[in-house]
């Protein structure tokens, strides 16, 4: 009987040990502020670089490459033209500087 209790206690303790990280508050995963003065611009350019790399390494076909490059280039140009303004994929640069959604169509703004 004591072996059964000890085994059960060990099983529960092991389960608690394994599941503990899932249930505790993790403050280290909070988003950090970027030191880049234009993080949206560098993100758009980085997306284009990754697309070029994927094409050169054969991870993406030419048929898929062309529409993606056109879309990412359009987004990158819109972000660069907008400067500090937020950009909607459908409506373009928006006047709301600290909004997260477009006031015209409701889509998420590119950050």
Secondary structure, 3 states (H helix, E strand, C coil): CHHHHHHHHHHHHHHHHHHHHHHCCCHHHCCCCCCCCCHHHHHHHHHHHHHHHHHHCCCCCHHHHHHHHHHHHHHHHHHHHHCCCEEECCCEEECCCCCCECCCCCCECEC
